[in-house]
Amino acid sequence: MKNLAFIFGTRPEIIKLAPVILELKKYKNDYNVIICNTEQQKELSNQTLAYFGLKADYNLDCMRENQSLSGVQSRILNSLEQVFNENKIDATIVQGDTMTVLTGALTSFYHKIPVFHVEAGLRSYDIYEPFPEEVMRQMTSRVAELHFAPTEENRAALIKENISKDKIHVVGNTVIDALFCLSESVIENSKKFYEQKNILIDDKLVLITAHRRENHGERIDKIINAISFLADKYKDHTFVIPVHPNPNVHDKIHKHLGNFSNIHLLTPLDYPNLVYLMKHAKLILTDSGGIQEEAPSFACPTLVMRYETERKEGINAGVSKLVGADFDKIVAESEKILSDTKSATRLKAQNPYGDGHTSEKIEKIIRKFFE
């Protein structure tokens, strides 16, 4: 039996790793899964784990208010050292590009334990867009033993960086697997959630998320100004914004958008409730990476409020567009969708990020690795 340590700390990581964990847990005689949550997003991560029926074996509680990047990195490294000393770990599995991913990979490397990187090979090639994630995923690639690349473009990026072709496997993205985990009863519960909040979910729904570090400061001001303009012009549309708790985002959004009757500011949503909004949205405005991958499954046009994206497949397929934090671009591209009907603006292209069977492919590759 192989002891596999899953290390994560944010909601997106759990959403994308939960299907892999559940797949491996089917083979109780082959794998012992150790779940370690650094709690980069404490409440969100534990809430999402519970949705998938999972519970962490280790909760590291590494975050502090107004912390520096180096401060949180050192705390996670020190906490992970204890986890690795207490367990015989045969491989570490991380996902994406967070501080948890980098520290998990580094700790594994220091213990000479192989690292399996889910969602490998994403690149913007601008070390400050997104910051600090671009550097974290590049550094993780240097020590990973297995690279689970979502697309051929990601594979090509890794080969370009002299990663051995034998270590790279194109498997799709596990986020699509996670979408298929939602039951009809869960969807109905989400419907009730919005009914209780008196939020109208119809064909004129706009979902907005903004939280990335590089969009703090002047950029978030420009984004807010664009949302204000759109909400004022399209008063018959409902704008829903799950507001990130970071004060750099939270305080400004509530100050400038809190008085609009057609804008609903919510606390961060659990996974099913967010998926329900994506499923029914006419338009999505986001700087999130995960939503860029999920939205095409619901044929929803997506405007990416970033100047660079490592998820270029969606741009190339025409299912999403880069608009940055540019007021004019956000407004112009949004108006193309909002001025038409929802049925007329649905995407025709298939989701370029996966088919819902990625976790099964990953399990087979892991099995072969140990054989």
C-alpha positions in Angstrom: 0.0 0.0 0.0 1.2 3.5 -0.9 0.8 6.5 1.4 -0.2 9.5 -0.7 -0.2 12.9 0.9 -2.6 15.5 -0.6 -1.5 19.0 0.4 -3.8 21.9 -0.3 -5.1 25.1 1.4 -7.6 26.9 -0.8 -11.1 26.1 -2.1 -10.0 25.8 -5.8 -7.3 23.3 -4.8 -9.9 21.2 -3.0 -12.4 21.3 -5.8 -9.8 20.1 -8.2 -8.2 17.5 -5.9 -11.3 16.1 -4.3 -12.3 14.0 -7.4 -8.7 12.5 -7.4 -8.9 11.7 -3.7 -12.3 10.1 -4.1 -11.0 8.0 -7.1 -8.0 6.8 -5.2 -10.1 6.0 -2.1 -11.9 3.4 -4.2 -8.8 1.3 -4.1 -8.5 0.8 -0.3 -5.9 -2.0 -0.6 -3.6 0.1 -2.9 -3.6 3.6 -1.5 -3.7 5.2 1.9 -4.7 8.9 1.4 -3.4 11.4 3.9 -5.2 14.8 3.6 -3.3 17.9 4.8 -5.0 21.3 4.8 -2.7 24.3 5.3 -5.9 26.4 5.6 -4.8 29.2 3.4 -8.5 29.8 3.1 -9.6 28.3 6.4 -13.4 28.5 6.3 -13.8 28.1 2.6 -11.5 25.1 2.4 -13.1 23.2 5.3 -16.5 24.0 4.0 -15.6 22.6 0.5 -14.1 19.5 2.0 -17.3 18.8 3.8 -19.3 19.1 0.6 -17.2 16.3 -0.9 -17.6 14.2 2.2 -14.0 14.6 3.1 -12.1 15.6 6.3 -8.5 16.7 6.7 -6.1 14.5 8.7 -4.1 17.6 9.4 -5.3 21.2 9.7 -2.2 23.5 9.9 -3.9 26.9 10.6 -1.0 28.8 8.9 -2.6 32.2 8.1 -2.2 35.4 10.0 -3.7 38.8 9.5 -1.7 41.2 7.3 1.0 38.6 6.7 3.8 38.8 4.2 4.4 36.2 1.6 7.6 35.1 3.2 5.9 34.9 6.6 3.2 32.5 5.4 5.7 30.5 3.4 7.9 29.9 6.5 5.0 29.0 8.6 3.7 26.4 6.1 7.2 24.9 5.6 7.7 24.5 9.3 4.2 23.0 9.8 4.6 20.6 6.9 8.0 19.4 8.2 6.2 18.0 11.2 3.6 16.2 9.0 6.4 14.6 7.0 8.3 13.5 10.1 5.2 11.8 11.5 4.3 9.8 8.3 6.0 7.6 5.8 4.9 9.3 2.6 5.5 7.6 -0.8 4.4 10.6 -2.9 3.0 14.1 -2.5 0.1 15.4 -4.7 -0.4 19.1 -5.1 -2.6 21.1 -7.5 -2.1 24.4 -9.2 0.1 27.3 -8.1 -0.6 28.5 -4.6 1.9 29.0 -1.7 0.7 25.7 -0.4 1.7 24.0 -3.7 5.2 25.5 -3.6 5.8 24.7 0.1 4.4 21.2 -0.4 6.7 20.6 -3.3 9.7 22.0 -1.5 9.1 19.9 1.7 8.7 16.8 -0.4 11.9 17.6 -2.3 13.8 18.1 1.0 12.6 14.6 2.0 13.4 13.1 -1.4 9.7 12.2 -1.9 8.3 12.4 -5.5 5.8 15.2 -6.2 2.8 14.7 -8.5 1.6 18.0 -9.9 -2.0 18.2 -10.9 -2.8 21.0 -13.4 0.9 21.3 -14.5 2.3 23.4 -17.3 0.1 26.5 -17.1 2.1 29.6 -18.1 1.7 33.3 -18.6 5.5 33.9 -18.8 5.1 37.1 -16.9 6.4 36.6 -13.4 4.1 39.4 -12.1 0.9 38.3 -13.9 -0.5 36.5 -12.0 1.6 37.3 -8.9 3.0 35.3 -7.2 1.4 32.3 -8.8 3.4 32.3 -12.0 6.7 31.8 -10.2 5.3 29.3 -7.8 4.1 26.9 -10.5 7.3 27.3 -12.5 9.3 26.4 -9.4 7.1 23.4 -8.6 7.7 22.1 -12.1 11.4 21.9 -11.4 10.9 19.2 -8.7 7.8 17.4 -9.9 8.1 13.7 -10.9 4.7 13.5 -12.6 3.2 16.4 -14.4 -0.6 16.1 -15.0 -1.1 18.6 -17.8 -4.7 19.6 -18.7 -4.0 20.3 -22.3 -1.5 19.9 -25.1 -0.5 23.5 -24.8 0.4 22.9 -21.2 2.5 19.9 -22.3 4.3 21.9 -24.9 5.2 24.5 -22.3 6.8 21.9 -20.0 8.7 20.3 -22.9 10.0 23.8 -23.8 11.4 24.0 -20.2 13.3 20.7 -20.7 10.9 18.6 -18.7 11.2 15.0 -19.8 8.3 13.9 -22.1 8.0 10.7 -20.1 7.0 12.6 -17.0 4.2 14.6 -18.7 0.7 13.3 -19.1 -2.1 15.2 -20.8 -5.2 14.3 -18.8 -7.7 17.2 -18.9 -8.7 19.3 -15.9 -10.2 17.7 -12.8 -12.4 20.7 -12.3 -14.8 19.2 -14.9 -14.9 16.0 -12.9 -15.9 18.0 -9.9 -18.8 19.6 -11.8 -20.2 16.1 -12.5 -20.1 15.3 -8.7 -23.1 17.6 -8.2 -26.4 15.8 -7.6 -29.8 17.1 -8.5 -30.7 17.4 -4.8 -27.7 19.7 -4.3 -28.7 21.9 -7.2 -32.2 22.2 -5.7 -30.8 23.2 -2.3 -28.9 26.0 -4.1 -32.1 27.2 -5.7 -33.7 27.5 -2.3 -30.6 29.4 -1.0 -31.2 32.2 -3.6 -34.9 32.2 -3.0 -34.4 32.8 0.7 -32.1 35.8 -0.2 -34.7 37.2 -2.6 -32.2 37.0 -5.5 -33.9 36.6 -8.8 -32.2 33.9 -10.9 -33.4 34.4 -14.5 -32.0 35.0 -18.0 -30.6 38.4 -17.0 -28.1 37.2 -14.3 -24.5 38.5 -14.2 -22.0 36.8 -12.0 -18.9 38.8 -10.9 -15.8 37.7 -9.0 -12.7 39.8 -8.3 -10.0 39.0 -5.8 -6.5 38.5 -7.3 -3.6 40.2 -5.7 -2.5 42.0 -8.9 -6.0 43.6 -9.1 -5.7 45.3 -5.8 -5.2 49.1 -5.7 -6.1 51.2 -8.7 -7.2 48.2 -10.7 -10.0 47.2 -8.4 -11.2 50.9 -8.6 -11.4 50.6 -12.4 -13.3 47.3 -12.2 -15.7 48.8 -9.7 -16.3 51.8 -11.9 -17.1 49.5 -14.8 -19.6 47.4 -12.7 -21.3 50.6 -11.5 -21.7 51.8 -15.0 -23.2 48.5 -16.2 -25.5 48.1 -13.2 -26.8 51.6 -13.7 -27.4 51.1 -17.5 -28.9 47.6 -17.2 -31.2 48.1 -14.3 -33.3 45.1 -15.5 -30.3 42.8 -14.9 -29.3 41.2 -11.6 -25.6 41.4 -10.7 -24.4 39.0 -8.0 -20.9 39.5 -6.5 -19.6 37.0 -3.9 -17.2 39.4 -2.2 -13.7 38.1 -1.2 -12.9 38.8 2.5 -9.6 40.5 1.8 -10.1 44.1 3.0 -8.4 45.5 -0.2 -11.3 44.1 -2.1 -14.2 43.8 0.4 -14.2 47.3 1.7 -14.1 49.0 -1.6 -16.8 46.9 -3.2 -19.2 47.4 -0.3 -18.5 51.1 -0.2 -19.1 51.8 -3.9 -21.5 49.0 -4.9 -23.6 48.4 -1.8 -26.4 50.9 -2.6 -27.4 49.5 -6.0 -30.8 47.7 -5.8 -29.8 45.3 -8.6 -26.4 44.4 -7.2 -26.3 41.7 -4.5 -23.2 41.5 -2.4 -22.7 38.0 -0.8 -20.2 36.4 1.4 -18.0 33.8 -0.3 -20.2 31.0 -1.6 -19.8 27.3 -1.1 -19.1 25.3 -4.2 -22.6 24.2 -5.2 -24.0 27.7 -4.8 -21.3 29.1 -7.0 -21.8 26.4 -9.6 -25.6 27.2 -9.6 -24.8 30.8 -10.5 -22.4 29.8 -13.3 -25.1 27.4 -14.6 -27.7 30.2 -14.9 -25.5 33.3 -15.7 -26.0 35.3 -18.9 -22.5 36.7 -18.4 -19.5 36.1 -16.1 -16.9 38.8 -15.2 -14.0 37.2 -13.3 -10.3 37.2 -12.5 -10.5 33.7 -11.2 -8.6 30.8 -12.9 -11.1 28.1 -12.0 -14.1 29.9 -13.3 -12.4 30.3 -16.7 -12.3 26.5 -16.9 -15.8 25.8 -15.5 -17.9 28.4 -17.3 -17.6 26.9 -20.8 -19.3 23.7 -19.5 -22.4 25.9 -19.1 -22.0 27.8 -22.4 -21.6 31.0 -20.6 -19.5 33.9 -22.1 -16.7 34.9 -19.8 -14.7 38.1 -19.6 -11.4 37.7 -17.8 -10.4 40.8 -15.9 -6.7 40.1 -16.1 -4.0 41.3 -18.6 -2.5 37.8 -18.9 -3.9 34.4 -18.5 -2.2 31.0 -18.2 -5.5 29.5 -19.5 -5.0 30.4 -23.1 -7.1 27.5 -24.5 -10.3 29.3 -23.6 -9.1 32.5 -25.3 -8.1 30.5 -28.4 -11.4 28.6 -28.4 -13.4 31.9 -28.2 -15.1 30.9 -24.9 -13.5 33.7 -22.9 -11.9 37.1 -23.6 -9.2 39.1 -21.8 -10.4 42.6 -20.8 -7.9 43.4 -18.0 -9.0 46.1 -15.5 -9.7 48.3 -18.5 -13.0 50.3 -18.0 -13.7 50.7 -21.7 -13.0 47.0 -22.6 -15.0 45.7 -19.7 -18.0 47.9 -20.6 -17.8 47.4 -24.4 -17.5 43.6 -24.2 -20.2 43.3 -21.5 -22.6 45.4 -23.5 -22.3 43.0 -26.5 -23.8 40.3 -24.2 -26.1 42.3 -22.0 -27.8 44.1 -25.0 -28.8 40.8 -26.5 -30.8 37.8 -25.2 -29.2 35.0 -23.3 -30.2 32.4 -25.8 -28.5 34.4 -28.6 -25.2 34.7 -26.7 -24.7 31.1 -25.6 -21.3 29.6 -26.5 -21.2 27.1 -29.3 -17.7 25.7 -28.7 -17.1 22.7 -26.4 -15.2 23.1 -23.1 -11.5 22.8 -24.1 -10.5 21.9 -20.5 -11.8 18.3 -20.0 -14.3 15.6 -20.4 -15.0 14.6 -16.7 -12.7 11.5 -16.6 -9.4 13.1 -15.6 -9.3 11.6 -12.2 -9.6 8.1 -13.6 -6.7 8.8 -16.0 -4.6 10.2 -13.1 -5.2 7.0 -11.0 -4.0 4.8 -13.8 -0.8 6.8 -14.3 -0.1 6.8 -10.5 -0.6 3.0 -10.4 1.8 2.5 -13.3 4.4 4.8 -11.7 4.6 2.6 -8.6 4.5 -0.6 -10.6 
